[in-house]
Amino acid sequence: MHQSDVVIVGAGMQGATMALAAARAGLRPLVVERGKVGSGATGNSYGIIHGGLRYLQSLSVGRWQRSRQAQAWFLDNYPEHVRPLACAMPLYRHTLRSPMAFRAASAIESCLYRGTGLSRRLPRLQLLGSEEIARAYPLPRRDLAGAALWHDLVADDMETLLRKILADAGASGAALMEDTEAGELIVADNRVVGLNVTHADGSAEEIATPRVAICAGSWSSRWPQEPKAATTATLAFNLVLDIPFPGDAALAVSETPGKGRSYFLRPLEGGTFAGTFYRPAPGAREPDVTPADIAAFLEVLDRALPGYGIAEAGVRAVMPGLLPDTDGTGRTLSAADTISTPGPAGLSQVLGSKLTTAPLLSMDAARRLWPQEARRAA
Ligand SMILES: Cc1cc2nc3c(=O)[nH]c(=O)nc-3n(C[C@H](O)[C@H](O)[C@H](O)COP(=O)(O)OP(=O)(O)OC[C@H]3O[C@@H](n4cnc5c(N)ncnc54)[C@H](O)[C@@H]3O)c2cc1C
């Protein structure tokens, strides 16, 4: 029988960074993953580690700061697995995405850097002229007033990044079991004493452990949850299209110029990586994308970038995931990061809204859940 100080369920960004945080708190974690490392939302994500520029529109200073801290964490700890990605967004007169709005965002960001003492790690926001952006991409020209250019980080090979994080956790005592599905908790006197797991060959095993941390993303509701826990009800997916994309940058476009949800397009292995399309999926257990979903996304992209041939492009790959929403209807994505202890004692759930901020959430969770161990290890 395996024994472990803490079993972490799920090897996405949350589980991998939780393993690192637990190992650094002096625990010897065992990560149990039902598929392969990164096979959930993390491996199917768009791979961007956001800098939080979008949060400046609503003056959500705390979220901006957390995103910048998360970018710094990846740059400091995994510089060889992330790279700056230039992102361009066309700006249109008389809309919220106008040159004036972006100049204001740039000024606010400069003040925030000074106010928070965070150091700028990526180039500052720039404005491009309308001719320059129109030469690069076949954009709708009416009221086009230029483009904003900023840099985020991107992880091109998410699985390798996750395996490196897990290897670092392994150097401090963590272990990984892939192709192993976590099942029922084993509980005595309202305390966790173990976890049942099933291996890919059908064999079952009990792992003796006093702590289980659920980092199973949209599959977390299988275990006891706090009544107010986020519900996963939104389907999200990216497409890899069989059509080359110009340049190296990502381009953010929207169905109506200057308004509404932004979709990103960037080059990927000679094709175009397009993301992210969302639709409500209340009660869904698996991220099932239908041909109608794909057609709807292609239509949106075709309207956003007419004349680029997207409607006729072949689809090389569909990359789906389920995400938490705010009220179970699937209409509004949750932006909350939650650490909950629904009971029995020793059970915790760590559910984040973005892979970007998963490492910070894991460090907070380790401090909150295992303060004595963390203090002893410090
Ligand atoms: C299409 C899409 C695009 C996105 N793009 C971005 C982006 O660009 N930037 C960003 O910051 N965020 C993005 N996100 C959000 C981000 O991917 C998620 O918030 C984050 O990856 C969630 O990580 P996680 O580890 O909690 O979940 P997951 O990555 O889903 O990991 C959960 C793991 O648990 C495993 N598991 C489930 N049940 C069991 C079980 N019973 N036993 C063992 N293992 C189990 C699963 O196999 C899975 O590997 C995107 C999401 C999607 C779906």
The ligand as a Gaussian input file, in Angstrom:
#p B3LYP/6-31G(d) Opt

LIG

0 1
 C      -10.017000      26.415000     -24.218000
 C       -9.398000      27.055000     -23.003000
 C       -8.481000      28.098000     -23.148000
 C       -7.898000      28.675000     -22.013000
 N       -6.910000      29.610000     -22.175000
 C       -6.287000      30.118000     -21.077000
 C       -5.183000      31.006000     -21.231000
 O       -4.723000      31.321000     -22.334000
 N       -4.614000      31.507000     -20.095000
 C       -5.062000      31.164000     -18.836000
 O       -4.500000      31.663000     -17.860000
 N       -6.087000      30.294000     -18.667000
 C       -6.698000      29.762000     -19.756000
 N       -7.726000      28.868000     -19.604000
 C       -8.135000      28.484000     -18.237000
 C       -7.137000      27.469000     -17.685000
 O       -6.823000      26.504000     -18.657000
 C       -7.686000      26.769000     -16.458000
 O       -8.165000      27.716000     -15.532000
 C       -6.575000      25.958000     -15.769000
 O       -5.799000      25.266000     -16.712000
 C       -7.191000      24.987000     -14.802000
 O       -6.151000      24.177000     -14.286000
 P       -6.487000      22.985000     -13.330000
 O       -5.216000      22.306000     -12.998000
 O       -7.340000      23.477000     -12.204000
 O       -7.471000      22.043000     -14.181000
 P       -7.116000      20.963000     -15.310000
 O       -6.009000      21.409000     -16.170000
 O       -8.402000      20.594000     -15.955000
 O       -6.556000      19.745000     -14.475000
 C       -7.392000      18.874000     -13.749000
 C       -6.786000      17.493000     -13.892000
 O       -7.478000      16.610000     -13.012000
 C       -7.528000      15.351000     -13.641000
 N       -8.598000      14.572000     -13.002000
 C       -9.927000      14.785000     -13.057000
 N      -10.587000      13.851000     -12.348000
 C       -9.646000      13.027000     -11.828000
 C       -9.696000      11.854000     -11.013000
 N      -10.853000      11.337000     -10.588000
 N       -8.533000      11.261000     -10.671000
 C       -7.339000      11.758000     -11.098000
 N       -7.238000      12.849000     -11.887000
 C       -8.375000      13.485000     -12.241000
 C       -7.815000      15.682000     -15.098000
 O       -7.461000      14.618000     -15.953000
 C       -6.956000      16.925000     -15.302000
 O       -5.675000      16.627000     -15.829000
 C       -8.292000      28.247000     -20.723000
 C       -9.209000      27.200000     -20.581000
 C       -9.735000      26.592000     -21.710000
 C      -10.672000      25.425000     -21.536000

